[in-house]
């Protein structure tokens, strides 16, 4: 190995777009059963955290892993092998379009046959992407690996899909409008009305819709303080709206916080400063 800094050398990037992965996975069922001999360990997706996806922005959760190549293959020649983590629903043998593929993976040599790789998945909520096209996709996804070896002439030597233990949660993004406190300014001891609205991504319509019946925390940070304290919890109405009153006591900032659930991500509103006189 031609060692570099700290005995490691960066290899060329190994790129596997979602479309290329789909064609390879779905069009070569016979090759999938042939063991490549590639060993992958310590696979981590999004630092073990849920992946939150909205209605338009592409999300790229990070991926890292270690790989060991079989005899006759070298980390210095990435054109001879490919490793592509992905998420899928259903069975590994027949998951159709219910998968999310790797966008990019870059590997760093640890030895002639071992490397540490890092990159990211690419989840596109665009209707043409088919990555998340139903709200039922907000659930736990299984973890898979697509492995390939190539001959010196570029022809495929072996190809397989592996399922890994554990799951990754995909969740719908939530949003809270800026906290609105009225009246401003307000006399000490008088009532303040606080409002906001909670919505979440609808992956079917590709728009945000009201999130009814959800518990949201109203928080306050006094002027000069460094932390927020929860004053009360309020439940959204059928339109996702929040409305409550508190007694004015001192200058400070109000905000709303939604802590999420198994299908929906967290959200924090913008703050509103109240001047108490």
Secondary structure as GFF3:
##gff-version 3
##sequence-region A 1 277
A	DSSP	three_ten_helix	5	7	.	.	.	ID=ss1
A	DSSP	beta_strand	9	14	.	.	.	ID=ss2
A	DSSP	alpha_helix	18	27	.	.	.	ID=ss3
A	DSSP	alpha_helix	29	32	.	.	.	ID=ss4
A	DSSP	beta_strand	39	45	.	.	.	ID=ss5
A	DSSP	three_ten_helix	46	48	.	.	.	ID=ss6
A	DSSP	beta_strand	51	53	.	.	.	ID=ss7
A	DSSP	beta_strand	62	68	.	.	.	ID=ss8
A	DSSP	three_ten_helix	78	80	.	.	.	ID=ss9
A	DSSP	beta_strand	81	88	.	.	.	ID=ss10
A	DSSP	beta_strand	99	100	.	.	.	ID=ss11
A	DSSP	beta_strand	102	109	.	.	.	ID=ss12
A	DSSP	beta_strand	114	121	.	.	.	ID=ss13
A	DSSP	three_ten_helix	135	137	.	.	.	ID=ss14
A	DSSP	beta_strand	140	150	.	.	.	ID=ss15
A	DSSP	beta_strand	156	172	.	.	.	ID=ss16
A	DSSP	beta_strand	174	176	.	.	.	ID=ss17
A	DSSP	beta_strand	180	182	.	.	.	ID=ss18
A	DSSP	beta_strand	191	202	.	.	.	ID=ss19
A	DSSP	beta_strand	207	210	.	.	.	ID=ss20
A	DSSP	beta_strand	215	222	.	.	.	ID=ss21
A	DSSP	beta_strand	229	235	.	.	.	ID=ss22
A	DSSP	beta_strand	241	247	.	.	.	ID=ss23
A	DSSP	beta_strand	252	258	.	.	.	ID=ss24
A	DSSP	beta_strand	267	268	.	.	.	ID=ss25
A	DSSP	beta_strand	272	274	.	.	.	ID=ss26
###
